[in-house]
Amino acid sequence: MKSILHSTSIRRRLAGATLGLVALTLAACAGVPEPREQMAVSRAAVERASGPAAAEAPVELAAARDKIARATAALAKKDYVQARQLAEQAEADAVLAEARARARRSDQALTEVRESLRALRAELNRP
């Protein structure tokens, strides 16, 4: 008799644990919201970087565009975790592209200023 009660108790505990695990799994799946805001922010970052970075940082900009396209595809498949990760990476790549473009333009401006200074010094040293 004790064995039957023990067996029933184990079955109930196992069933309860299984139901709890199923509920947690469903809650986890339902708890991942669609990353609409992140997608919008990332798209805006890629658009913003497209102008200045197109010529100055084409590799970084291409990576950002690729990742936003992959994020859009993941979003269509309702893979919200992957979509969010790719969108965040696309935003980071776009920001990097903008920063590299600014750095290259700054380097060019510095080179021009140095050339101007060199020319002025040459003018001053002429007899």
C-alpha positions as a printed Julia matrix, in Angstrom:
127×3 Matrix{Float64}:
  0.0    0.0     0.0
  2.81   2.37    0.89
  4.48   1.62   -2.46
  1.35   2.58   -4.38
  1.04   5.86   -2.47
  4.72   6.6    -3.0
  4.4    5.85   -6.73
  1.34   8.09   -7.05
  3.11  10.88   -5.19
  6.11  10.67   -7.51
  3.85  10.73  -10.56
  2.04  13.8    -9.27
  5.31  15.58   -8.58
  6.65  14.65  -12.0
  3.44  15.82  -13.68
  3.55  19.06  -11.72
  7.18  19.64  -12.61
  6.48  18.9   -16.27
  3.55  21.32  -16.33
  5.68  23.94  -14.63
  8.45  23.49  -17.18
  5.99  23.73  -20.07
  4.49  26.89  -18.56
  7.93  28.45  -18.13
  8.87  27.59  -21.7
  5.67  29.12  -23.06
  6.13  32.2   -20.9
  9.7   32.61  -22.13
  8.6   32.38  -25.76
  5.71  34.76  -25.24
  7.88  37.12  -23.24
 10.15  38.14  -26.14
  8.56  41.26  -27.6
  8.87  42.26  -31.22
 11.86  44.64  -31.44
 10.0   47.4   -33.3
 11.74  50.28  -31.57
 15.21  48.78  -31.98
 14.52  48.12  -35.67
 13.45  51.74  -36.17
 16.5   53.08  -34.32
 18.81  50.81  -36.31
 17.26  51.72  -39.65
 17.6   55.41  -38.79
 21.25  54.92  -37.84
 21.97  53.16  -41.14
 20.18  55.91  -43.08
 22.06  58.61  -41.18
 25.39  56.93  -41.9
 24.59  56.32  -45.56
 25.42  59.83  -46.69
 28.81  60.62  -45.2
 30.02  57.07  -44.73
 29.2   55.78  -48.2
 32.55  56.85  -49.63
 34.59  57.13  -46.43
 33.64  53.87  -44.66
 32.07  51.56  -47.25
 32.99  48.3   -45.48
 31.38  49.29  -42.19
 28.32  50.7   -43.95
 27.93  47.5   -45.99
 28.08  45.46  -42.78
 25.38  47.65  -41.22
 23.14  47.3   -44.28
 23.65  43.54  -44.39
 22.77  43.15  -40.72
 19.66  45.31  -40.96
 18.5   43.19  -43.92
 19.14  40.01  -41.93
 17.32  41.52  -38.93
 14.34  42.28  -41.15
 14.32  38.68  -42.38
 14.51  37.37  -38.8
 11.65  39.68  -37.85
  9.53  38.27  -40.67
 10.2   34.78  -39.3
  9.21  36.03  -35.83
 12.68  35.24  -34.5
 12.65  38.3   -32.29
 15.79  37.45  -30.34
 17.85  37.15  -33.54
 16.17  40.22  -35.03
 17.04  42.32  -31.97
 20.66  41.12  -31.9
 21.18  41.84  -35.59
 19.46  45.22  -35.32
 21.7   46.19  -32.41
 24.76  45.08  -34.36
 23.58  47.02  -37.42
 23.2   50.14  -35.3
 26.7   49.69  -33.88
 28.14  49.17  -37.38
 26.37  52.3   -38.62
 27.72  54.37  -35.73
 31.19  52.96  -36.43
 30.84  53.86  -40.12
 29.93  57.43  -39.19
 32.84  57.67  -36.76
 35.31  56.3   -39.31
 33.99  58.71  -41.94
 34.42  61.64  -39.53
 37.92  60.47  -38.62
 38.94  60.21  -42.28
 37.55  63.66  -43.02
 39.41  65.02  -39.99
 42.62  63.38  -41.2
 42.14  64.96  -44.61
 41.53  68.38  -43.06
 44.62  67.99  -40.89
 46.7   67.08  -43.93
 45.43  70.17  -45.75
 46.24  72.42  -42.78
 49.74  70.96  -42.55
 50.26  71.54  -46.27
 49.1   75.14  -45.88
 51.48  75.66  -42.96
 54.33  74.17  -44.94
 53.57  76.49  -47.85
 53.39  79.51  -45.53
 56.7   78.62  -43.9
 58.27  78.29  -47.33
 56.95  81.74  -48.23
 58.34  83.23  -45.02
 61.78  81.7   -45.6
 62.09  83.02  -49.15
 64.58  85.85  -49.56
